[in-house]
Structures are given as structure tokens and as C-alpha cells.
Amino acid sequence: MGATPYLSLDAEVMQANIDAMAEHARRYGMVLRPHAKTHKSPAVAEVQLTAGAQGLTVATIGEAEVFASVCRDLFIAYPLWVDGDASARLTSLSEAGVRLRVGCDSETSGRNLAGLPVEVLVEIDSGHHRSGVAPESAGALAQNLAGLGLTVLGVFTFPGHSYSPGSGEAAALEEAEALARAAASLREFGIEPAVISGGSTPSASFSTSVATELRPGVYVFGDAQQVELGTIQPEQVALTVVSTVVSHAGGRVICDAGSKALAADRAPWASGYGRVFGEPDARIVALSEHHATISWPGELPALGSTLRLLPNHACNAVNLADSYRLSTGELWSIPARGRNN
Amino acid sequence: MGATPYLSLDAEVMQANIDAMAEHARRYGMVLRPHAKTHKSPAVAEVQLTAGAQGLTVATIGEAEVFASVCRDLFIAYPLWVDGDASARLTSLSEAGVRLRVGCDSETSGRNLAGLPVEVLVEIDSGHHRSGVAPESAGALAQNLAGLGLTVLGVFTFPGHSYSPGSGEAAALEEAEALARAAASLREFGIEPAVISGGSTPSASFSTSVATELRPGVYVFGDAQQVELGTIQPEQVALTVVSTVVSHAGGRVICDAGSKALAADRAPWASGYGRVFGEPDARIVALSEHHATISWPGELPALGSTLRLLPNHACNAVNLADSYRLSTGELWSIPARGRNN
């Protein structure tokens, strides 16, 4: 045990999560390309790759540079704006033997990619309403990108609207319909999509058709959001923040993990700023940078005792730490932390 | 300019913020002991100390270890639970010549401090309802701590309930009343409080009596919360996240700074997930890890153009970065980033 708060990783629970998703992808004949932004750790990626992942997804060129050490097939699932510096970095990655795919949702952005050693996937909006073109517009964009000399491999989307209670299945259906329409749109322009890529953790179990590739991220660890969405059970969460009870002020538990350890994420439907492992009725009612204020049913845990807290959003909690501590005491580093560009 | 997103620091605006707070403290005869958790940077602390700060406040022993390089008078304003490892670290700091003060809100926690080279301030709750005892109980706790052989210097509080629109003055009044009651409580037990410490950025300008010491943090940079609270004007914000427009999907601006650059903080009263510098009517309506979705009035800025975004909460945005970029191109490192324990 070290000074609190720290990130604790249960490697057995993680392995079970990784195996289950790999089995799901195999059963439905999909390529599994997990999003590495969740764990930011080549050590974790190697477990995923050993279990059957066929490539990795990343969010930034900086993450691609980190994961190139363990994987030669990377998809930067982001509508990159590529300037001169970014071009040089993409070229270096390619020269190092990495096959690179990047996202694109406009011809303007695509012009920056022309001549670079990357393949392109057209991003479509399947209902999350973030980046991406309408599915019906995918073919026209793909044709324009091909006209720039780019290789258009197919289409991708992120069904982020699955992050609402009870929405996983509906989002997966919308995703499948949107991907099918986008694929048809490409075919209208004579482009056969080799890759039809989707997936998020809450929708992944319902993604069983249309998509040829699945890109979930959070499933590797789980978090309080996934528990509250009903995607997983609390005992399937592999990542917790170990924290010490420092005060009983106001008859509540105050512990030393705040938004600088758990991150400040709180969806409108969340019960609080995270959960307490093994205490389903405890509620994290307030979060400062170094304090969690927990409404606690029954007798309070003693001052100095430790609690395991589930972050609401694993990806952002991981991005605050430099390493995972395993139950063996071993530390796994998080070298992609902070690689935002 | 570097790859986006990155943290940009306007050193002139910061200097003006630092000078104004130092002048306020001088005018009312208060010691200024800024909270370094906001900037996590010895370089910034040196500017504060040169302008008249007489010591620094930190949140963790790890932060104290970083700031010992520039300041020999540190207050860990936190109800520390000190185990063996923490004892050794506090002792090392003291042996290196640092005068250490720590917070305490229970006799149980105080027992761990007995025999250590630290002075103690009793934490009281002035209305924020986080850690701290009731003001009336401060004297009894101080007596018990003194009975353990500890030197009780005085009392402190954080008026965090100032973080609500229009609450700065009311919170400062409550703070002053609570500090006065706590000081009286100590005197009832024959302990004269040498230090009566309070202050937060939204309440600081109203803190003009009772407190002998002021500990604001965010004032050094400002952020979207302070603008929306009315504490400062937008042009007084020294810290922005420079971000590139990557998509116009859905007729909105999507740029490459998300919750991994801005942090996910959003108070219930906030207009969005931050603000856009120079665009008062733009609203950051959604935030993913690497996307800000901005509702934009009028013509959208071109793909590839850069925006300066104001984080809602400077402290958490800083804790995501490894350095500040100044307008000169110079980088200032953030060595206390991630020093949560």
C-alpha cells in the first residue's frame, strides 16, 4: 500500500473483462480494436492484443506514438486537422512500420491528408451529434477524398448517445442503421467499404450486425457510469481509487480522493461523483479537488481507514495518474497520460 | 505555437492579478498565503512571493515537497491523516528548513501529529460543509491538541460556498463570523490564536476583517467560473487552452480540447463546459475527452483556426498539463501536477 489516493488495478477482473469482449467480437465475426485512450498503457494493450484484439484505436497522434511500441495497426479515430508538424509525425510513424488509419469528416480536412501514408475512414454521425457527416453524405465525401488520392477504407462512428440509462440497445440499433446507410452511400459511389467500424462499451453487447469492427474502450476496467448504466455489475469494475478517510465532519465521510484523482465527470443521471466499492448505498454527494464528501448509511468507517472508490469515468481518472498499482505491489506506468496532441 | 490543445499563460495578465491581490491583502493588513494547488508551478509561486506573498498554501505533502524549493513557510491546509510514511516525509521537509503548518479537525487525527515538527491550525466549517469542526468546538479541540504536545497556532476555514453566483459577499460575512466565533472559542480555553486564516477567490475582496491571513488560489489565473460568478472580467483571465477547430458537424464548432485538456468541471449554474475567449455568446454545450462542441453565433470560424478556451476551473485544467506556454514561446513546467499525496 502506498500513500493515498492512488489508482488500484485488479488484473484478474481486467482479464475477465478483456476475455469477455474478445469472445463477443469473435462470436459475431467482428474485428476488435479497443480504444486505448481508456488505459493509456502499453502493458494493458498487450493483454488485449494477446486475448484477440487485432489492432488498437487511439485518439491523438501522441497516443499513436506511445502505442506504436506494442502495435503496428493503429486507428486514430478522430477528425484530425493535420498541419506540417503533424504530417511529419504521421510520416515518422509510418516509416517505423505502423499501418495508420485516420478519421475524416470533411474534404477540407482531407486535403491535409493527401500524400501522407495514411488510410482514411469517413466519420459519420449515428445519433451522438458530435463530429461526423450524415450517413447519406458519406459516399459523396468518400468520392471527394478518393479524388484527392486518398485510400478510403470505409466508415466509422461513435454511438456516444449510448451513455444514458437504458439507451445501449437503442443506440446500437441507430448505429447499425446509420452504418448500413453510410456503407450503402459509399457503394453508390463505387467504393466498397472494407471497414465498417463502431462500438462503445454500453452498446457493444448489442452490436451484432452491420459493423465489421468494434472499438469499445471503458470495458477493460469498467467504472461507476457503466454500473449505473447497467452495462456491468459492481464486481466487474477492475479500477478503483484507494482513498483514506480523513474527517467525519457533519456526520459524513470525507476522504482524500477528489476531482484531481477521480476526475470531475458527473452525467446528469449519475447518483453522485462516483461510487464506493462494496457500499452500494453510500453516495459521493460533493467533490472538491482533494475531498470526496460521502453520505454514508450506518456507522462511519474509522478515520484512517481506506475506501475503494469507483470513478464515474475511468478514462479521465486514468489521465490523472502516472501508474496503476496492482495487488502484487507492481506498478504499471501510464505513459500516454496527457498525450492530448 | 505548438500542437493543440495546449495551456497558454499570459504572464502580464497574471502579474496584474497577483499584484492586485497582494495590494488587497496589504491594504487590510492581512498575510497573503496563496494556494499553490492552482498553478502547481514554483515559477508562478516566485512571482507571487516577489509581489508580497509571505508564504504558500498547499493541499498535499507532495505539493509541499515541490514548493519547498522556493518557499520555506508552507501551510498544508488539509486535515491530513499522517501514517508512518507521511511522518517521515514531514520530518524530512522540516529538516530541510521548511516551517510547516498542517490542518486538523479531530483529536484522532491530531494524535498522529504528536511529536512531529509541525504546527497545527484547527479547521472550522464556515458554511461550506466539507471538513472542519463547528466554530464553537474549536477551543475544546485546540485544548485537546495542545494536551498532545502540539502547538496550536490558530484556526482556518475555506468558504467554498462562495462558489455560487452572488454568494461571494455573503460567504465572506459568514466566514468572518465563524472565524471570530472560533477565535473566541480558543481564547475561552486560554489559547490566543496567532493565525486566523480564510479566503477564497470569490470571497477575497470582501474579506477585510477578522482574518489575519488570506489563502486564495484561482485569482492568479482566473477562469470561466470566476467570470460567470462575476469575480473578474473575461480579459482578466490569464490561462487559456488553445484549441483547433476540427469539424463543423451539425452547424456547430467542434474543437480538439475536451475534458482531458479543460477538465470536466461544470457547476450547476455554469453556462457550459467553459467559455471561448473573445466570443461571449459562444457556448460549450458538450464535452468529450477530445472534443468540445460549441454552439456558435454567426459565421463559424474556419476549420484549422485556433480558439482560446477558458476552462471552468483552472486548478483542474492545470493538473492535466505538463507545462504552460508563454507568449514568448517559453515553457514553464508544472512539477506538482499529479502530486495528490
Interface residues (C-beta under 8 A of the other chain):
Chain A: G2 A3 T4 P5 Y6 K37 A59 T60 I61 G62 Y78 P79 L80 W81 D83 D85 A86 D105 S106 T108 S109 N112 D125 H129 R130 S131 G132 V133 G160 T244 V245 V246 S247 H248 A249 G250 I254 D256 A257 S259 K260 A261 A263 A264 D265 R266 A286 S288 E289 H290 H291 T293 L303 G304 H313 C315 N316 N319 L320 A321 D322 G338 N340 N341
Chain B: G2 A3 T4 P5 Y6 K37 A59 T60 I61 G62 Y78 P79 L80 W81 D83 D85 A86 D105 S106 T108 S109 N112 D125 H129 R130 S131 G132 V133 G160 T244 V245 V246 S247 H248 A249 G250 I254 D256 A257 S259 K260 A261 A263 A264 D265 R266 A286 S288 E289 H290 H291 T293 L303 G304 H313 C315 N316 N319 L320 A321 D322 G338 N340 N341
